[in-house]
């Protein structure tokens, strides 16, 4: 008869490929933003949450915007711009965003 330890080890070995298949939490496109990432941002998100999704803090720009470089494999050389406004001491995405073909 096998001990409970053998059963637990066998279960861990069987389950481990599924754990390893999980997507990375960040750094999938460090320093630039994909079109899919750009479209996932939702109004009201904290700036820190956007930066975590984008894997970059971008660059401060006039009018409460931040510029984020477009990933080269996306076929663009420009930047995405997102507007932020301070609400209760926290910068939040206002829902105002656009794509510009010029590099910043």
SVG drawing of the C-alpha trace seen along z (x, -y; Angstrom):
<svg xmlns="http://www.w3.org/2000/svg" viewBox="-15 -71 26 73">
<polyline fill="none" stroke="black" stroke-width="0.4" points="0.0,0.0 1.3,-3.4 1.7,-6.1 -0.3,-9.4 3.0,-11.2 3.3,-9.3 -0.3,-10.2 0.4,-13.9 3.6,-13.8 1.8,-12.1 -0.9,-14.7 1.6,-17.6 3.4,-16.1 0.2,-15.7 -1.0,-19.2 2.2,-21.1 2.0,-21.3 -1.3,-23.2 0.2,-25.6 3.1,-26.3 0.8,-27.0 -0.6,-30.2 0.0,-33.4 2.6,-35.8 1.2,-38.6 3.3,-41.3 6.3,-42.1 4.8,-40.4 5.5,-43.6 7.8,-45.7 8.2,-49.4 5.5,-49.4 1.7,-48.9 -0.1,-46.5 -3.4,-47.4 -5.1,-44.7 -3.7,-46.2 -4.8,-49.7 -8.4,-48.5 -8.6,-46.7 -8.3,-49.8 -11.6,-50.9 -12.8,-54.3 -12.0,-54.7 -9.0,-52.5 -6.2,-53.8 -3.1,-54.9 -1.1,-52.2 -3.4,-49.5 -3.0,-50.8 0.8,-50.9 0.7,-47.3 -1.3,-46.2 1.0,-48.2 4.3,-47.1 5.4,-50.7 4.7,-54.1 4.8,-56.0 5.7,-59.6 3.9,-62.6 2.3,-64.9 0.4,-68.2 -3.3,-68.3 -3.3,-65.3 -2.3,-62.8 0.4,-60.2 2.0,-58.9 2.8,-55.2 4.9,-53.8 3.2,-51.5 4.9,-48.1 6.8,-47.8 5.3,-44.4 1.9,-46.2 3.0,-48.0 3.0,-51.4 5.7,-53.9 3.5,-56.4 2.1,-56.5 -1.1,-55.9 -2.3,-58.8 -4.5,-58.3 -6.1,-61.0 -6.0,-61.0 -7.7,-63.1 -7.1,-63.1 -10.1,-61.8 -9.9,-61.7 -6.1,-61.9 -5.7,-59.1 -5.1,-59.5 -7.8,-57.7 -8.3,-57.1 -11.0,-59.5 -12.0,-57.4 -10.2,-59.9 -7.7,-58.1 -6.4,-58.3 -3.7,-57.0 -1.2,-59.3 1.1,-58.1 4.0,-60.5 6.6,-59.3 6.6,-61.3"/>
</svg>
